[in-house]
Amino acid sequence: MMSRKKKKSSGGFKARLAEEVWKVLEAKPTQGLNYKQIGAALGIKDSGDRVLLMEILHRGVADGKLKETERGKFILKEVKQVTLIGVIDVSKFGKAYVAVPGVEEDFVLEKATFGTALSGDKVEIQVQNLGRRSRAKFIRIVERFRSQYVGVFHDKGGYAEVIPVTKNLGIVFIVKGPQKGTAKEGDKVSVRITEWTDPKRMPLAEVVQVFGQQGVHDVEMHAIMAEFELPYEFPEEVLHFANEIKDGFTDDEINKRRDFRTITTFTIDPFDAKDFDDALSFRALENGNVEVGVHIADVSFYVQPDSIVDKEAQRRATSVYLVDRTIPMLPERLSNELCSLRPNEDKMTFSAVFEMDVSGNIQNEWFGRTIIHSDRRFTYEEAQAIIEGGEGDFKNEVLTLNGLARKLRKKRFDEGSIDFSSEEVKFKLDDKGKPEGVYIKVMKESNQLIEEFMLLANQRVAKFVGKNAQGQSRPCVYRVHDLPSPEKIQSLHNFLKHLGYKLPKATDSVGGKVIKELLARVEGQPEESMVQIMAIRSMAKAEYSTKNIGHYGLAFSDYSHFTSPIRRYPDVLIHRLLQRYLDNEGPANETFLELHCKHDSIMEKKAAEAERASIKYKQVEYLLMHKGQILEGMISGFSSNGLFVEIKGNKCEGFVPIDSLDFGNFHFDKQSYIMVNNRGEEIHLGDEVMVKVKSGNLLERQIIFEVVQ
């Protein structure tokens, strides 16, 4: 029965009534129904509602949606049906949304109409196109998003329950008898669904891996890798193959390469780095220019296409960085030995060499295979000390390179590149992995020195690989970054309006310069961090593609990843493409490259999610150790159920439920992105607040704060 709590004259009631009318007609697509039959099906008895019903029916005929088969009887004129495949996202309220590639708006599936599908699953839906509106019907699960699920094992005697760590799944896995394996109460485990046909019942599953007791540091890190379906250990046959690879230093190979061993060369990396995949060389030229070599580990020399090591690297696609460890893409024999540009050792490299004038303009460039000998390994801190006026090895070279990097950086920003200076969360852990402290690592000039020359190499290599000497395009693996959608720019505009800042409207051209100018205006202001967060949220995600749409954030028309082949498989592909085109071979297979791009983008996202999960886990663990302590924070986000608070100094974040705010009846105004109560008082992003830890859930990686001021 239709609800009549709201005014009959309201547009909202009429729209909802129209939705219900369509459902009645859809149920009997070939049988003409009159307004009395439809009204009876909807429980309409009020004369005013009957008039509204007749208006809807005649409007449907006028719009071409309905057909009057005989006087007073109506059917749907035409139901266009199409079958689509998309990814489902199940909300905690029971509805589901299916995102279909190439379709702007998601399709909605009502509660309990999507079987046993879980968030992330690829599903098939049947879409009925009814004029201006569409209705989706769930058909089947095409592919599960996950083959295994990680959770906590709770033994119930004859059976066990596994509570998944993934939020909003809304299920518990039931494990019976021998399917328990060796799992014990409180263990973190991975399970596989064995039987699940009735969505009203919980799925049956079997334990496929036992990580150990929850709360133990190594157990949690291994479980996070499994949660995001990332490989943790190398197969024995891969390790054996890698260990048999020789260094390759034959006279024949050396003679094929440009020799940089007598030219000053060094690396600059984090103090705890174990692999060094980039180095810089420097020399002054007689014409007053300088030569800067960007030398990258020649992974493609050692990792041959379709070898067992190559296939494993393809599968992984990226190294994964958790709070305390790196899970490498390549075995240690390659990542830490053969391919690592360690000091005082001859190394095979692939290089981009630039002749530059004093203003940082490129006069000549050269790409090819080289051999180098690194004279010094700098940490970022050591290079920074020289930049800030200290003494040290190769001081002139470091300072000259830094001066050029500054010019490159200024030019990049002048052309619209956006400065999203990142703050990296780091932990001080004890010998058991417990967090003793949390601190923020900020990029300094020594980091920027390396960054600018890596960006330069990536940009110039992309231009060379992507087009031949005649300007004709050829297959390439690009790192692309799309323009923000008008909807997201409009949301950013609405948010900024309440802070006193303006952006062009969504219909205007909003380029990198506009965002850059905005960030410059908020620099040093209390709201700087929040504006930067919202600006980032408004932007698309960078990914790999053979379709070159440019890189919006960097304001580059051509951009690839060339500089980190030890830890990224797309860089290996670019090295192979570069050599292919240097050898004047024909164009590569674009379909093959695009398949790699899609896989590498997916794996990159999983790795980033795993990294965030490990950071979040340690942040929650750290805050639980400070339960009851009053902490200074600021509002970092809102939801309909409450607000998020980020602690100053360590970026740990927790949640404040809206019903715990005892100083007013607040609700979330989504359009303005503020909290407001019935007295008109407002809570904004960036507002300072004092909180203390009320509770925490390590399984869900969530902290609940209580506001004290």
C-alpha positions in Angstrom: 0.0 0.0 0.0 1.3 3.5 -0.8 2.2 5.6 2.1 0.3 8.9 2.3 2.1 10.6 5.2 3.4 13.4 2.9 1.2 15.9 1.1 -0.5 14.5 -2.0 0.5 17.6 -3.9 4.2 17.1 -3.4 6.3 16.2 -6.4 8.0 13.5 -4.3 4.7 11.7 -3.6 3.7 11.8 -7.3 7.1 10.4 -8.4 6.9 7.6 -5.9 3.3 6.8 -6.9 4.5 6.7 -10.6 7.2 4.2 -9.6 4.7 1.9 -8.0 2.3 2.2 -11.0 5.1 1.0 -13.3 5.8 -2.0 -11.0 2.2 -3.1 -11.3 2.2 -2.8 -15.0 5.6 -4.5 -15.3 4.2 -7.5 -13.4 1.6 -8.0 -16.1 3.2 -6.7 -19.3 0.7 -8.1 -21.8 -2.6 -7.6 -19.8 -4.3 -4.2 -20.0 -5.2 -2.8 -16.6 -7.6 0.0 -15.8 -7.1 2.6 -13.1 -9.4 0.8 -10.7 -7.3 -2.4 -11.0 -4.1 -0.5 -10.6 -5.5 1.5 -7.7 -6.7 -1.7 -5.9 -3.2 -3.3 -6.3 -1.7 -0.2 -4.6 -4.4 0.1 -1.9 -5.5 3.5 -3.2 -8.9 4.5 -1.8 -8.7 8.3 -1.6 -10.4 10.2 -4.5 -7.5 12.7 -4.8 -5.0 9.8 -5.2 -7.3 8.3 -7.9 -7.1 11.6 -9.8 -3.4 11.6 -9.5 -3.2 8.1 -10.7 -5.2 9.0 -13.8 -2.9 11.9 -14.5 0.1 9.5 -14.3 -1.5 7.1 -16.7 -2.5 9.7 -19.3 0.9 11.4 -19.0 2.5 8.0 -19.7 0.5 7.7 -22.9 1.5 11.2 -23.9 5.1 10.5 -23.3 5.0 7.3 -25.3 5.7 5.1 -22.3 2.2 3.5 -22.1 -0.3 2.3 -24.7 -4.1 2.4 -24.2 -5.2 -1.0 -25.7 -8.9 -0.1 -25.3 -10.7 2.7 -23.6 -9.4 3.0 -20.0 -6.9 0.0 -20.2 -3.2 0.5 -20.2 -0.1 -1.6 -20.8 3.6 -0.7 -21.1 4.1 0.4 -24.7 7.6 -1.1 -25.1 10.0 -2.7 -22.6 13.5 -2.7 -24.1 15.6 -5.3 -22.4 19.4 -5.6 -22.5 21.7 -7.9 -20.5 24.7 -6.1 -19.0 27.7 -7.2 -16.8 29.0 -5.0 -14.0 30.4 -4.9 -10.5 28.1 -5.0 -7.5 28.4 -3.0 -4.3 26.1 -4.1 -1.5 25.3 -1.4 1.1 24.9 -2.1 4.8 21.2 -1.2 4.4 20.6 -4.1 2.1 20.4 -2.4 -1.3 22.9 -3.1 -4.0 24.3 -0.9 -6.8 25.8 -2.3 -10.0 28.4 -0.3 -11.9 28.6 -1.1 -15.6 31.6 0.1 -17.6 30.6 2.9 -20.0 27.3 3.6 -18.1 27.4 6.8 -16.1 24.8 5.9 -13.4 24.7 2.8 -11.3 21.7 0.4 -11.5 19.9 -0.2 -8.2 18.9 -3.7 -7.0 16.4 -3.7 -4.1 17.0 -5.6 -0.9 17.1 -9.4 -1.1 16.9 -9.5 -4.9 20.6 -10.2 -5.7 21.0 -13.8 -4.4 24.3 -14.6 -2.8 26.3 -11.8 -4.6 28.8 -10.0 -2.4 30.4 -6.6 -2.9 33.0 -6.7 -5.7 31.5 -9.6 -7.5 31.0 -9.4 -11.2 27.3 -10.0 -11.9 24.9 -10.2 -14.9 21.8 -8.0 -14.8 18.8 -7.6 -17.1 18.0 -4.0 -17.6 14.5 -2.9 -18.7 14.5 0.5 -20.4 11.2 2.1 -19.8 11.4 5.4 -21.6 13.3 7.8 -19.3 13.8 5.2 -16.5 15.5 1.9 -16.2 14.9 -1.1 -13.9 17.5 -3.7 -13.3 17.0 -7.4 -12.4 19.7 -9.6 -11.0 20.4 -12.7 -13.2 23.5 -14.4 -11.9 27.0 -14.1 -10.5 29.5 -14.2 -13.3 32.7 -14.2 -11.2 33.4 -13.9 -7.5 35.6 -10.9 -6.5 37.5 -13.0 -4.1 38.2 -16.7 -4.2 39.1 -16.7 -0.5 38.0 -14.6 2.5 40.0 -13.8 5.6 38.4 -13.8 9.1 38.7 -14.8 12.7 37.9 -18.4 13.6 35.5 -19.1 16.5 35.1 -22.8 17.4 31.5 -23.8 18.4 32.2 -27.5 19.0 30.7 -29.4 16.1 31.1 -26.4 13.8 32.9 -23.1 13.7 32.1 -19.5 12.6 34.5 -17.3 10.7 33.8 -13.6 11.1 35.2 -11.9 8.0 37.5 -8.9 8.3 35.9 -7.3 5.2 33.4 -4.7 6.3 29.7 -4.8 5.2 29.8 -8.4 3.9 26.8 -9.1 6.2 27.6 -12.8 6.4 29.4 -15.3 8.7 31.1 -18.4 7.2 30.1 -21.7 8.7 32.8 -24.3 8.8 31.9 -27.9 9.7 33.9 -30.8 11.1 36.9 -31.8 9.0 36.7 -28.5 7.1 38.2 -26.7 10.1 41.7 -28.0 9.4 44.2 -27.1 12.2 42.5 -23.8 13.1 42.0 -23.0 16.8 39.8 -20.5 18.6 40.9 -16.9 17.8 43.0 -17.8 14.8 43.2 -15.6 11.7 42.3 -17.9 8.8 41.5 -17.8 5.1 38.3 -19.7 4.0 36.9 -20.7 0.6 33.1 -21.0 0.0 32.1 -24.6 -0.6 28.3 -24.3 -0.8 25.9 -21.3 -0.8 22.7 -21.3 -2.8 20.2 -19.9 -0.4 20.8 -16.2 0.5 18.7 -16.6 3.7 21.3 -19.1 5.1 25.0 -18.5 5.8 27.6 -19.9 3.4 29.4 -23.2 4.1 33.2 -22.9 3.8 36.4 -24.7 4.4 39.6 -23.4 6.0 42.4 -23.2 3.4 45.1 -21.4 5.4 45.8 -20.8 9.1 47.8 -17.7 9.8 47.9 -18.0 13.7 46.5 -16.1 16.6 45.0 -12.7 15.9 46.9 -9.8 17.4 50.3 -11.2 16.6 52.2 -8.8 14.4 53.4 -11.3 11.7 50.1 -13.0 11.7 48.2 -9.8 11.0 50.6 -8.7 8.2 50.3 -12.1 6.4 46.5 -12.0 6.8 46.4 -8.5 5.3 48.2 -9.8 2.2 45.8 -12.7 1.9 42.8 -10.4 2.5 43.7 -8.5 -0.7 44.7 -11.7 -2.5 48.3 -10.7 -2.8 51.1 -13.3 -2.9 53.4 -13.3 0.1 56.0 -16.0 -0.7 57.7 -17.0 -4.0 57.2 -20.5 -5.3 60.4 -22.6 -4.8 60.9 -23.1 -8.5 60.9 -19.3 -9.1 63.5 -18.8 -6.3 65.6 -21.6 -7.8 65.5 -20.1 -11.3 66.4 -16.6 -10.0 69.3 -17.9 -8.0 70.8 -19.5 -11.1 70.8 -16.2 -13.1 74.4 -15.0 -13.8 75.5 -11.4 -13.6 75.9 -11.2 -17.4 79.1 -9.2 -17.5 80.7 -10.5 -20.7 83.0 -8.4 -22.9 80.4 -8.8 -25.7 77.6 -7.4 -23.6 79.7 -4.6 -22.2 80.7 -3.5 -25.7 77.0 -3.2 -26.7 76.5 -0.6 -24.0 77.5 3.0 -23.5 80.0 3.1 -20.7 79.4 5.6 -17.8 81.8 3.9 -15.3 84.2 6.8 -15.2 81.5 9.5 -14.8 80.5 10.6 -11.3 77.4 8.6 -10.4 75.4 8.2 -7.1 72.1 7.1 -5.7 69.9 8.9 -3.2 67.4 6.7 -1.3 65.7 6.2 2.0 68.0 5.2 4.8 66.3 1.7 5.1 66.2 1.0 1.4 67.5 -2.4 0.3 67.1 -2.1 -3.5 68.3 0.9 -5.5 66.8 1.0 -8.9 67.8 4.6 -10.0 71.0 6.5 -10.0 72.1 9.9 -11.3 75.3 10.7 -13.2 76.7 14.2 -13.7 79.4 15.9 -15.7 80.1 19.4 -16.9 80.5 19.8 -20.7 83.0 22.0 -22.5 80.2 24.1 -24.1 78.9 25.2 -20.7 76.1 22.8 -20.5 75.8 19.8 -18.2 75.0 16.1 -18.9 72.6 14.4 -16.5 72.1 10.7 -16.8 69.1 9.0 -15.3 70.2 5.4 -14.9 67.6 2.7 -14.1 68.3 -1.0 -13.2 68.2 -3.0 -16.4 65.7 -5.6 -15.1 64.6 -6.6 -18.7 68.2 -7.8 -19.4 67.9 -10.4 -16.6 64.1 -11.1 -16.7 63.4 -12.5 -20.2 59.9 -12.6 -21.6 57.9 -15.7 -20.6 60.5 -17.0 -18.2 59.2 -18.4 -14.9 60.5 -15.3 -13.1 58.8 -13.1 -15.7 55.5 -14.9 -15.3 55.7 -14.5 -11.5 56.5 -10.8 -11.9 53.5 -10.4 -14.3 51.2 -12.0 -11.7 52.4 -9.8 -8.9 52.7 -6.6 -11.0 54.0 -4.6 -8.1 55.9 -4.7 -4.8 53.8 -4.2 -1.7 54.9 -1.9 1.1 53.4 -2.7 4.5 54.3 -0.9 7.7 57.3 -2.9 8.5 58.3 -4.8 5.3 58.4 -4.9 1.6 57.0 -7.9 -0.3 59.0 -7.6 -3.6 57.8 -8.2 -7.1 61.1 -9.9 -7.9 63.1 -12.4 -5.9 65.9 -11.1 -3.7 68.6 -12.4 -6.0 67.3 -9.8 -8.5 65.8 -7.0 -6.4 68.6 -6.8 -3.8 71.6 -8.1 -5.7 71.8 -8.3 -9.5 69.5 -5.3 -10.3 70.2 -3.2 -7.2 72.5 -0.2 -8.1 74.8 -0.7 -5.1 77.8 1.5 -4.6 81.3 0.5 -5.9 79.9 -2.2 -8.2 79.5 -2.3 -12.0 75.8 -2.5 -12.9 73.8 -3.0 -16.1 71.4 -0.1 -16.6 68.9 1.4 -19.0 69.4 5.2 -19.2 67.9 8.5 -20.3 70.7 11.0 -20.7 70.1 14.7 -21.1 72.3 17.6 -22.1 70.9 20.6 -20.3 71.7 24.3 -20.3 71.9 26.3 -17.1 68.2 27.1 -17.2 67.3 23.4 -17.3 66.3 23.3 -20.9 67.0 20.0 -22.8 69.4 20.6 -25.7 69.9 16.9 -26.5 68.7 13.5 -25.3 69.8 9.9 -25.7 68.2 6.6 -24.6 69.8 3.2 -24.4 71.5 0.5 -22.5 74.5 1.4 -20.3 76.9 0.2 -17.7 77.6 2.3 -14.6 79.6 2.3 -11.4 77.9 4.1 -8.5 80.5 6.1 -6.5 78.3 6.8 -3.5 75.1 5.8 -1.8 73.4 8.9 -0.2 70.4 8.7 2.1 67.9 11.5 1.7 69.0 12.9 5.0 72.7 13.0 3.9 71.8 14.8 0.6 69.5 17.2 2.4 72.3 18.2 4.8 74.5 19.2 1.8 71.6 21.1 0.3 71.1 23.0 3.6 74.8 24.1 3.6 76.6 21.2 5.0 79.8 19.5 3.7 79.9 16.2 2.0 81.0 14.1 -1.0 80.2 15.4 -4.4 78.8 18.7 -2.9 79.1 20.6 -6.2 77.3 17.9 -8.1 74.5 17.6 -5.6 74.0 21.4 -5.4 74.1 21.7 -9.2 71.6 18.9 -9.7 69.3 20.4 -7.0 69.4 23.8 -8.8 68.4 22.2 -12.0 65.6 20.2 -10.2 64.3 23.5 -8.8 64.0 24.9 -12.3 62.3 21.8 -13.6 59.9 21.9 -10.7 59.1 25.6 -11.3 58.5 25.1 -15.0 56.2 22.1 -14.3 54.1 24.1 -11.8 54.0 27.0 -14.2 52.5 24.7 -16.8 49.8 23.5 -14.5 51.2 20.6 -12.6 49.5 20.2 -9.2 51.6 20.0 -6.0 50.2 17.3 -3.7 53.0 17.1 -1.3 52.5 13.8 0.6 52.9 13.2 4.2 53.9 9.6 4.9 52.8 7.8 8.1 55.7 5.9 9.7 55.8 3.7 12.8 58.5 3.0 15.4 57.9 -0.7 16.2 59.4 -2.7 19.0 60.9 -6.2 18.5 57.4 -7.8 18.6 56.0 -5.3 16.1 54.1 -3.3 18.6 53.9 0.5 17.8 55.9 2.6 20.2 55.4 5.8 18.2 53.8 7.2 15.1 55.4 10.1 13.1 55.0 11.9 9.8 57.7 11.8 7.1 57.6 14.9 5.0 59.3 15.2 1.6 62.2 17.6 1.5 64.4 19.0 -1.3 66.5 15.9 -1.6 63.4 13.9 -2.3 62.2 16.5 -4.8 65.7 16.4 -6.5 65.2 12.7 -7.3 61.5 13.2 -8.1 62.1 15.8 -10.7 64.7 13.8 -12.7 62.5 10.7 -12.5 59.5 12.7 -13.8 61.7 14.1 -16.6 62.9 10.6 -17.7 59.3 9.2 -17.5 58.0 12.0 -19.6 60.7 12.0 -22.3 60.7 8.2 -22.6 56.9 8.2 -23.1 57.3 10.8 -25.9 60.0 8.7 -27.6 58.2 5.3 -27.2 54.7 6.7 -28.1 55.7 8.2 -31.5 58.2 7.4 -34.2 60.5 9.9 -35.9 57.7 10.7 -38.4 55.3 11.6 -35.6 53.2 8.4 -36.1 51.7 6.8 -32.9 52.9 3.4 -31.9 51.8 1.1 -29.0 53.0 2.2 -25.6 52.1 1.7 -21.9 51.1 5.1 -20.5 50.5 6.3 -17.0 47.3 8.3 -17.5 45.2 10.5 -15.2 41.8 11.6 -16.4 40.1 15.0 -15.9 37.9 15.3 -12.8 34.2 14.6 -13.6 31.9 17.7 -13.6 29.9 16.2 -10.8 33.0 15.9 -8.6 34.2 19.4 -9.4 30.7 20.7 -8.5 30.9 18.9 -5.1 34.3 20.4 -4.5 32.8 23.8 -5.5 30.0 23.4 -3.0 32.4 22.4 -0.2 34.8 25.4 -0.9 31.9 27.9 -1.1 31.3 27.4 2.7 35.0 28.1 3.4 35.0 31.3 1.3 36.9 29.9 -1.7 35.6 29.7 -5.2 36.2 27.4 -8.2 34.7 27.8 -11.7 31.4 26.1 -12.1 31.3 22.5 -13.2 30.5 23.6 -16.8 33.7 25.6 -17.0 37.1 24.3 -17.9 38.8 23.4 -14.6 42.4 22.6 -15.3 45.4 21.9 -13.2 46.2 25.5 -12.8 42.9 26.2 -11.1 43.5 23.5 -8.5 47.1 24.6 -8.1 46.0 28.2 -7.5 43.5 27.0 -4.9 46.1 25.0 -3.0 48.5 28.0 -3.1 45.7 30.2 -1.5 45.1 27.8 1.4 48.8 27.1 2.1 49.5 27.7 5.7 45.8 28.1 6.6 44.0 25.9 9.2 41.9 24.4 6.4 44.9 23.6 4.1 44.9 19.8 4.9 41.1 19.5 4.4 41.0 21.4 1.2 43.9 19.3 -0.2 42.0 16.1 0.9 38.8 17.2 -0.8 40.7 18.3 -4.0 42.3 14.8 -4.2 38.9 13.2 -3.7 37.6 15.2 -6.7 40.2 13.8 -9.0 40.2 10.6 -11.0 42.7 7.8 -10.1 45.8 7.4 -12.2 46.1 4.1 -14.0 47.9 2.3 -16.9 46.5 2.3 -20.4 47.6 2.1 -24.0 45.2 5.0 -24.8 47.1 8.2 -24.2 44.7 10.8 -22.6 47.6 12.5 -20.8 48.2 13.0 -17.1 46.0 15.7 -15.7 47.7 16.0 -12.3 51.2 16.4 -13.7 49.9 18.4 -16.7 51.9 16.1 -19.0 50.6 15.2 -22.5 52.8 12.1 -22.5 53.8 10.1 -19.4 54.9 6.6 -18.6 56.6 4.7 -15.8 60.2 3.9 -16.7 62.2 4.5 -13.5 61.2 1.6 -11.1 61.3 -1.8 -12.9 62.4 -3.6 -9.7 59.1 -2.9 -8.2 56.6 -2.2 -11.0 55.9 -4.5 -14.0 54.7 -1.7 -16.3 58.3 -0.2 -16.1 59.6 -3.6 -17.4 57.2 -3.4 -20.3 58.4 0.1 -21.1 62.0 -1.0 -21.1 61.2 -3.7 -23.6 59.2 -1.4 -25.8 62.0 1.2 -25.7 64.6 -1.3 -26.8 62.2 -2.7 -29.5 61.8 0.8 -31.0 65.5 1.6 -30.6 66.2 -1.5 -32.7 63.6 -0.2 -35.3 61.4 -3.3 -34.9 57.7 -3.1 -35.8 55.0 -1.9 -33.4 54.2 -4.1 -30.4 50.8 -5.9 -29.9 48.5 -3.3 -28.4 45.9 -5.8 -27.3 48.6 -7.7 -25.3 49.8 -4.4 -23.7 46.3 -3.3 -22.8 45.6 -6.6 -21.0 48.7 -6.0 -18.9 47.6 -2.4 -18.2 44.3 -3.6 -16.8 45.9 -6.3 -14.7 48.6 -3.9 -13.4 46.1 -1.2 -12.5 44.1 -3.8 -10.5 47.1 -5.1 -8.7 48.3 -1.6 -7.9 45.0 -0.8 -6.3 45.1 -4.0 -4.2 48.6 -3.2 -3.1 47.6 0.3 -2.1 44.6 -1.0 -0.1 46.8 -3.5 1.7 49.3 -0.8 2.6 46.5 1.4 4.0 45.1 -1.6 5.9 48.4 -2.3 7.6 48.8 1.4 8.5 45.2 1.6 9.8 45.7 -1.6 11.9 48.8 -0.2 13.5 47.1 3.2 14.1 44.2 1.4 15.9 46.7 -0.7 17.9 48.6 2.4 18.9 45.5 4.4 19.9 44.2 1.5 22.0 47.4 1.7 24.0 46.5 5.3 24.8 42.9 4.7 25.8 41.5 7.4 28.1 44.2 9.9 27.1 42.9 13.3 25.8 44.1 13.9 22.3 44.0 17.0 20.1 42.5 16.5 16.6 40.5 18.0 13.8 37.4 17.1 11.9 38.6 15.1 8.8 35.3 13.8 7.3 31.6 13.2 7.7 29.1 10.5 7.1 25.3 10.3 7.8 26.2 8.4 11.0 28.9 10.6 12.5 32.1 12.4 11.9 35.8 11.4 11.6 38.6 13.0 13.6 42.3 12.9 12.7 44.8 13.3 15.6 47.3 16.0 15.1 50.9 15.0 14.7 50.3 11.3 13.7 47.3 11.3 11.3 45.6 8.5 13.3 41.9 8.7 12.5 38.8 7.6 14.5 35.0 7.9 14.3 32.6 9.8 16.5 29.0 8.4 16.3 26.5 11.2 15.7 24.2 10.1 18.5 27.1 10.5 21.0 27.3 14.3 20.3 25.6 15.6 23.5 25.7 19.3 22.6 22.9 19.4 19.9 20.8 17.3 17.6 23.2 17.2 14.6 22.6 15.9 11.1 24.9 15.7 8.1 24.1 18.2 5.3 25.6 16.4 2.3 25.4 19.2 -0.1 27.2 21.7 2.1 29.4 18.9 3.6 28.9 20.1 7.2 27.2 18.9 10.3 24.4 21.2 11.5 21.9 21.0 14.4 18.4 22.4 14.9 19.8 25.6 16.4 21.8 26.3 13.3 25.2 25.5 14.9 27.6 24.0 12.4 30.6 21.7 12.5 33.1 22.1 9.6 36.0 20.1 8.2 39.2 21.3 9.9 37.4 22.3 13.1 39.6 21.5 16.1 38.3 19.1 18.7 39.6 17.3 21.8 38.8 13.6 22.0 39.7 10.5 23.9 39.6 6.8 22.8 36.3 5.2 23.9 36.8 1.8 22.2 38.4 0.1 19.3 38.0 -2.9 17.0 41.2 -4.3 15.6 39.3 -6.7 13.4 37.5 -3.9 11.6 40.5 -1.5 12.1 38.3 1.1 13.6 38.6 3.5 16.6 35.6 5.1 18.3 36.3 8.5 19.8 34.4 10.4 22.5 34.4 14.2 22.2 35.5 15.9 25.4 35.7 19.5 24.1 
